[in-house]
Amino acid sequence: MTHVQDQVRHALDTHTADATAAAPPPRPWHVVEIGFGLGLHFLSSWQAWRNTAHRSSRLFYTAVGLAWPCAEHWQGIARRWPELQALTDPLMPLWHGLMPGMHRLVLDGGRVQLTVCVGEPDKMLRELDTAADCLWITQAFLSSEPPPSGAAPCASPLQGVNAQRGVSQRPQIPWPALSRLCKTGTHLLITENAAPDLLDADPAWHPSGFAQPSFSATGSVTARYQPAWTPRQRLRQSLPPQPLQALVIGAGLSGSAVAHSLAMRGWSVTVIDQGSGVGAGASGLPAGLAAPHVSPDDSVLSRISRAGVRATLQRAQSVLKAGSDWAHSGVLEHRVEGKRSLPAGDAWPAAGHTWSTPASAAQIAAAGVPETSSALWHGLAGWIRPRQLVAAQLQTPGVQVLWGQRIDRIERTGESWSALDAQGRVLGQAPLLVIASAYDSMALLNNLPELSVPLNPLRGQISYGAMTELNEAQRQPLPPFPVNGHGSFIHGVPSPQGQHSWYIGSTFERDCTQAPVRETDHAANQLRLAKLLPELGHALKPSFDSGGVQGWAGLRCTLPDRLPAVGPIDEQRYPGLWMSAGMGARGISLAVLCGELTAAWLHNEPLPLAPSLAKHLMAQRFARH
């Protein structure tokens, strides 16, 4: 463990020394590791970063490989190295659902971002699109067998990397994929008790661009990326506008998420909203669900939704009060209409069942749906009060909110964007303008020539009632967890008036630009409940018939491909004009992810989502060319 820490400190000291004195603290430190092993390099990097006085503002750590420890492994690490327990304790509850693909785990108050890339290293490395400051090639990758772990309580803490490849020889180091992620000065460390001829025996080493390798007494190899040629740069190299000031139009889930993510990176953010306070629009929904979408082919939406739910639950954990503002409750999906089935057989791996799996007979019985029902259990899901999440994100230092301000138009003057009211008064001005005002975004965008984002209005109404008004017969069939599948049912969550309440909804009315509460929609929600939870629907019918339910309605917006629009809309015609909108009914699940995606694009950070998936969210897909 000591030699690992020494190697990490040397790499971090080099990074700190390389940082320009003109912009302290140093830029974020990005480490890419092949072969996560027991996670000691990550833990040591995190610990060294925390103990460095002049450290970077953020640590990004991208770990790539096929073999990963189980969640209980971190308990064993803490027993063997007690000094690491402060790091393993917050990591263990996040270590779940690691399916093939990329997963962002947020630690240390958002200052440490661990990206777990599950898959063949060569393929996963080619998915990355930001340069690394440091590259680790670990023994877990190079060895033909996984390293032993006396620390881990798991019977098999690591699955054999090469066993999955079906080969016994040492895997080849993917030098072309590694070199693509390098910039001049990138630090390389190969941590194996290796003979000096390890690199000489590799024909791809000499043209890889790394120079002057040195070998330590322990057999590790260090080198720097110093190519004799000028590399073709294919990675993202964007720089955020200066100064770090932004206008965000819309103070709902989308706008508050963008504001929070930018403010956490040092931005001064002014949020403008026409409402009188938090939750004036669709984000005033009293309670909603963060649950993954599933599909037989594990579609783009399904994969993006899992990344979004993970991001939302992590954000809720950090800024909300568990039990009253949110709960990691799990969600049962009653497949009323036979929709949204899981991929079949081996196409849905064991880690996938952590996310979503066929509901057990006990779960179906507990929900109160017919025992012959088809249902899924989403273990990584829960309920959230959107208003509380919005309020918490808007309270981030660096965020200022201007309430009750109606924007008539936006215009670009020089290097800045301005938001003006009907009298022509400037309400705010900044180099970056992010439109996140749901369907109201249309009016602002339509005023700009050659710009069209096809947002469509979607009205939704929920019905709810106080738990105290339910009699014993009505309480008996209440499920112990939220149920969705034909609308959703949640109970025991405080209402806007403060009473613990039950909720059913919502309706879906397209092409409606107003959101009044309607009695006809209460009737529609009663029918929805009767189909979703038949016994409970029958029990609560008297509450609907007597007019004892209340209602809330809001206006959301969707896009034709059912995915949000995030990022620059048309960088050539309208530089500095971005958006984060079109969440539809998945604002709770997607807004946090879209806010982080916005900030990552602006700061040239590793993305919180695989780039191959992120491209499906780019707002510029609607730009006219």
Disulfide bonds with the S-S distance in Angstrom:
Cys70-Cys154 1.70
